[in-house]
Amino acid sequence: MISNSRPDQEGQDTQNQMPRISAKVLMQNTREIVIEYQGNDYRLRITSNDKLILTK
């Protein structure tokens, strides 16, 4: 799910925040995806320690 606003510390919606996407949605139940950016491929993967790593 992509969202352009998120609640601030008091629970109020704040505008002009960076878009957010859930890693679960982005990864689509896999541990690694390829992101193409300006003609280059980047690999985003979930490590065995459940950390995200982006490599070229």
GIVEN-V216364 format. One record per pair of residues at least 6 apart in sequence whose ideal C-beta (glycine too) atoms are under 8 Angstrom apart, sorted by the first residue. I is the first residue (numbers start at 1). J is the second residue. Records with the same first field share a line. If there is no record, write none. Layout:
I = J + J
This chain:
1 = 21 + 22 + 25
2 = 19 + 20 + 21
3 = 19 + 20
4 = 15 + 17 + 19
5 = 13 + 14 + 15 + 17
6 = 13 + 14 + 17 + 20
7 = 13 + 14
8 = 14
23 = 46 + 52
26 = 33 + 44
27 = 33 + 44 + 46
31 = 45 + 46
32 = 43 + 44 + 45 + 46
33 = 43 + 44 + 45
34 = 41 + 42 + 43 + 44
35 = 41 + 42 + 43 + 44 + 54
36 = 42
40 = 56
41 = 56
42 = 54 + 55 + 56
43 = 54 + 55 + 56
44 = 52 + 53 + 54
45 = 52 + 53 + 55
46 = 52 + 53
47 = 53
